[in-house]
Amino acid sequence: MTSKLEYKYLAPINLLPKIRTEVLIYMNYDPYAEIRPNKDYCVRSIYLDTADLLCYQEKYEGYKIRNKYRLRVYNEWEEESLVFLEIKRKNENFIFKDRARLYLKDLPSLLQTKNAEDYLLRRTNGISELEEANKFLFHYYSKRLFPSCLVIYEREAFMGKYGYDLRITFDKNLRGSIKPTFDDFYNEQNLKVAFPDFFILEIKFHQTFPAWIPRMITKNNLQRISVSKYTNCIDINKRQMRFNPMLAI
């Protein structure tokens, strides 16, 4: 489990080239973004929630301590595509993440058998993620979680050049749909765009960040906000389809 501070900003899309240029003075592209044709990669997540949408409600009610549960894949489908079981825990501004990986093709068997040890892949350093996977399965079954929303976006990711444990991401073209199945990670049909004129700028760090970041934020007149991709994708579907998500999901 890793923990970091996380600050978010909703930035006008027309500022993206300017902010990117400023960021690249001090940062390099994440290696996963660097190898992609457009220097970004596609993040595809299925968020899980309870029958009464507890995770959705806790965000709107302003709970300082709350969890999100999701399954995440990347880019295009391949025979050896991975899926990540994730629990994202928020405590005030601190973010903690439990994460475990397996082949996407093994996900149905894992959920049926509940035997993570048979399907998990080890990290590149050989460390097992069994504890993280069992935490996920515990919540999945004890809370009777179900797929509530598919969330997709393109991400540009940057890593600090000069020793700060710093990560900045630009999340673009946020879109989603409700009531997906576990077969819908790569389904681009019926998606609603949440912020057509904006991108989400996220800054993740441990204790401090360099002085150029506040200068960049001030110069571009960016306001720090609390924005949830999950709740916004549910909301845009609610507004466009004119239903109450508490009844429809």
C-alpha positions as CSV (number, residue, x, y, z in Angstrom):
1,M,0.0,0.0,0.0
2,T,1.3,3.4,-1.0
3,S,0.3,6.8,0.4
4,K,0.6,10.3,-1.1
5,L,-1.0,13.7,-1.0
6,E,-3.1,14.4,-4.0
7,Y,-4.2,17.9,-5.3
8,K,-6.6,18.3,-8.2
9,Y,-7.3,21.2,-10.6
10,L,-9.9,21.5,-13.4
11,A,-8.0,23.3,-16.1
12,P,-9.3,24.7,-19.4
13,I,-8.3,22.4,-22.3
14,N,-6.9,25.4,-24.3
15,L,-4.2,25.8,-21.6
16,L,-3.0,22.2,-21.9
17,P,-0.1,22.9,-24.4
18,K,1.1,25.9,-22.3
19,I,1.0,23.9,-19.0
20,R,2.6,20.9,-20.7
21,T,5.5,23.0,-21.9
22,E,6.0,24.4,-18.4
23,V,5.9,21.0,-16.8
24,L,8.4,19.5,-19.2
25,I,11.1,22.0,-18.1
26,Y,11.2,20.2,-14.7
27,M,9.7,16.7,-15.5
28,N,10.0,13.8,-17.9
29,Y,7.2,11.7,-19.4
30,D,6.3,8.6,-17.4
31,P,7.9,5.7,-19.3
32,Y,4.4,4.2,-20.0
33,A,3.4,7.5,-21.7
34,E,6.7,8.0,-23.4
35,I,6.4,4.9,-25.6
36,R,2.8,5.7,-26.8
37,P,2.3,7.5,-30.1
38,N,0.6,10.5,-28.5
39,K,2.6,10.4,-25.3
40,D,-0.5,9.4,-23.4
41,Y,-2.2,6.1,-22.5
42,C,-5.9,5.1,-22.0
43,V,-7.1,4.4,-18.5
44,R,-10.2,2.2,-18.3
45,S,-11.9,1.6,-14.9
46,I,-15.0,-0.1,-13.8
47,Y,-16.0,1.3,-10.4
48,L,-17.9,-0.9,-7.9
49,D,-20.4,0.3,-5.4
50,T,-23.1,-1.0,-3.1
51,A,-26.8,-1.4,-4.0
52,D,-27.5,2.0,-2.3
53,L,-24.4,3.6,-3.9
54,L,-22.6,4.2,-0.6
55,C,-19.3,5.3,-2.3
56,Y,-21.2,7.8,-4.5
57,Q,-23.1,9.2,-1.5
58,E,-20.1,9.5,0.8
59,K,-18.3,11.7,-1.8
60,Y,-21.3,14.1,-2.0
61,E,-21.8,14.1,1.8
62,G,-18.2,15.2,2.2
63,Y,-16.8,12.3,4.1
64,K,-13.1,12.9,4.9
65,I,-12.4,9.2,5.2
66,R,-13.8,7.0,2.4
67,N,-13.0,4.2,0.0
68,K,-13.4,3.5,-3.7
69,Y,-13.3,0.1,-5.3
70,R,-12.4,-0.4,-8.9
71,L,-11.0,-2.7,-11.6
72,R,-8.6,-1.1,-14.0
73,V,-7.1,-1.9,-17.4
74,Y,-5.1,0.1,-19.9
75,N,-5.0,0.9,-23.6
76,E,-6.3,-1.7,-26.1
77,W,-7.4,-5.2,-25.5
78,E,-4.7,-7.9,-25.9
79,E,-4.6,-11.6,-25.1
80,E,-2.3,-10.9,-22.2
81,S,-4.0,-7.7,-20.9
82,L,-3.8,-7.2,-17.2
83,V,-6.5,-6.1,-14.8
84,F,-5.7,-4.4,-11.5
85,L,-7.9,-4.9,-8.4
86,E,-7.8,-1.6,-6.6
87,I,-8.9,-0.1,-3.3
88,K,-8.3,3.7,-3.2
89,R,-8.6,5.0,0.4
90,K,-8.9,8.7,1.1
91,N,-8.1,10.3,4.4
92,E,-8.4,14.0,4.2
93,N,-5.8,14.9,1.5
94,F,-3.9,11.7,1.8
95,I,-4.4,8.9,-0.7
96,F,-3.6,5.2,0.0
97,K,-3.9,2.5,-2.6
98,D,-4.0,-1.3,-2.4
99,R,-3.4,-2.9,-5.8
100,A,-3.1,-6.4,-7.2
101,R,-2.7,-7.6,-10.7
102,L,-3.8,-10.6,-12.8
103,Y,-4.6,-11.4,-16.4
104,L,-7.9,-10.0,-17.4
105,K,-8.9,-13.4,-18.9
106,D,-8.6,-14.9,-15.4
107,L,-10.9,-12.3,-13.7
108,P,-14.1,-14.4,-14.0
109,S,-12.4,-17.4,-12.4
110,L,-11.0,-15.4,-9.6
111,L,-14.4,-13.9,-8.7
112,Q,-16.0,-17.3,-8.9
113,T,-13.4,-19.2,-6.9
114,K,-12.2,-16.4,-4.6
115,N,-8.8,-18.0,-4.6
116,A,-6.4,-15.1,-5.4
117,E,-3.3,-17.2,-5.0
118,D,-4.1,-19.2,-8.1
119,Y,-4.4,-16.2,-10.4
120,L,-2.3,-13.3,-9.1
121,L,0.9,-12.2,-10.8
122,R,3.9,-11.1,-8.8
123,R,5.4,-7.6,-9.0
124,T,8.6,-7.2,-11.0
125,N,10.6,-7.4,-7.7
126,G,9.0,-10.7,-6.9
127,I,6.8,-9.5,-4.1
128,S,3.3,-11.1,-3.8
129,E,0.2,-8.9,-3.8
130,L,-1.9,-11.6,-2.1
131,E,-2.8,-9.5,0.9
132,E,-4.0,-6.6,-1.3
133,A,-6.1,-9.0,-3.5
134,N,-7.7,-10.6,-0.4
135,K,-8.6,-7.2,0.9
136,F,-10.3,-6.4,-2.4
137,L,-12.2,-9.8,-2.4
138,F,-13.3,-9.3,1.2
139,H,-14.9,-5.9,0.4
140,Y,-16.3,-7.2,-2.9
141,Y,-18.2,-10.0,-1.2
142,S,-19.0,-8.5,2.2
143,K,-20.4,-5.3,0.7
144,R,-22.0,-7.1,-2.3
145,L,-20.3,-4.7,-4.7
146,F,-21.4,-4.5,-8.3
147,P,-20.2,-2.7,-11.4
148,S,-21.8,0.8,-11.2
149,C,-19.9,2.9,-13.7
150,L,-17.3,2.6,-16.5
151,V,-14.9,5.5,-16.5
152,I,-12.4,6.1,-19.4
153,Y,-9.9,8.9,-20.1
154,E,-6.5,9.5,-21.7
155,R,-3.7,10.3,-19.4
156,E,-0.4,12.2,-19.9
157,A,1.9,11.3,-16.9
158,F,5.1,13.0,-15.8
159,M,7.8,12.2,-13.3
160,G,10.1,14.6,-11.6
161,K,13.7,15.0,-12.9
162,Y,15.4,16.3,-9.8
163,G,14.8,14.0,-7.0
164,Y,11.3,15.0,-5.8
165,D,9.0,12.1,-5.4
166,L,6.5,13.9,-7.6
167,R,4.0,12.9,-10.2
168,I,1.8,15.1,-12.4
169,T,-0.9,13.8,-14.7
170,F,-3.2,15.4,-17.2
171,D,-6.5,13.4,-17.6
172,K,-8.3,14.3,-20.8
173,N,-11.6,13.4,-22.5
174,L,-13.2,12.0,-19.4
175,R,-16.2,9.8,-20.3
176,G,-18.3,7.1,-18.8
177,S,-21.4,5.0,-18.8
178,I,-23.4,3.4,-16.0
179,K,-24.3,-0.3,-15.3
180,P,-21.4,-1.9,-17.2
181,T,-20.5,-5.5,-17.1
182,F,-17.0,-6.9,-16.7
183,D,-16.9,-7.4,-20.4
184,D,-17.2,-3.6,-21.0
185,F,-13.7,-2.4,-20.3
186,Y,-13.1,-1.7,-24.0
187,N,-16.7,-0.8,-24.9
188,E,-16.7,2.8,-26.3
189,Q,-20.5,2.8,-27.0
190,N,-22.9,5.1,-25.2
191,L,-20.2,7.0,-23.3
192,K,-21.1,10.5,-22.0
193,V,-18.3,13.1,-21.8
194,A,-18.1,14.8,-18.4
195,F,-15.8,17.8,-19.0
196,P,-15.6,18.5,-22.8
197,D,-13.8,21.9,-22.3
198,F,-11.5,20.9,-19.4
199,F,-8.8,18.4,-18.3
200,I,-8.0,17.3,-14.8
201,L,-4.6,18.2,-13.6
202,E,-3.4,16.0,-10.6
203,I,-0.3,16.5,-8.5
204,K,0.7,13.6,-6.3
205,F,3.5,14.0,-3.8
206,H,4.6,12.9,-0.3
207,Q,5.3,15.9,1.9
208,T,6.3,18.9,-0.3
209,F,6.7,19.9,-3.9
210,P,9.1,22.4,-5.6
211,A,8.4,26.1,-5.8
212,W,7.8,26.1,-9.5
213,I,4.5,24.3,-9.0
214,P,2.7,27.1,-7.0
215,R,4.1,29.6,-9.5
216,M,2.6,27.6,-12.4
217,I,-0.8,27.2,-10.6
218,T,-1.0,31.0,-9.8
219,K,0.2,32.1,-13.3
220,N,-2.5,29.9,-15.0
221,N,-5.2,31.0,-12.5
222,L,-6.0,27.4,-11.5
223,Q,-8.2,26.7,-8.6
224,R,-7.8,23.6,-6.5
225,I,-11.0,21.5,-6.3
226,S,-12.3,18.2,-5.1
227,V,-13.3,16.4,-8.3
228,S,-14.3,12.7,-8.6
229,K,-14.2,11.1,-12.0
230,Y,-16.5,8.4,-10.7
231,T,-19.3,10.6,-9.4
232,N,-19.0,13.0,-12.3
233,C,-19.5,10.2,-14.8
234,I,-22.6,9.1,-13.0
235,D,-23.9,12.6,-12.8
236,I,-23.4,13.3,-16.5
237,N,-25.3,10.2,-17.4
238,K,-28.0,11.2,-14.9
239,R,-28.4,14.7,-16.5
240,Q,-28.4,13.5,-20.1
241,M,-30.7,10.5,-19.5
242,R,-32.9,12.3,-16.9
243,F,-33.0,9.6,-14.3
244,N,-32.2,9.3,-10.6
245,P,-29.0,7.1,-10.3
246,M,-30.3,5.8,-6.9
247,L,-33.2,4.2,-8.8
248,A,-31.6,3.3,-12.1
249,I,-28.4,1.5,-10.9
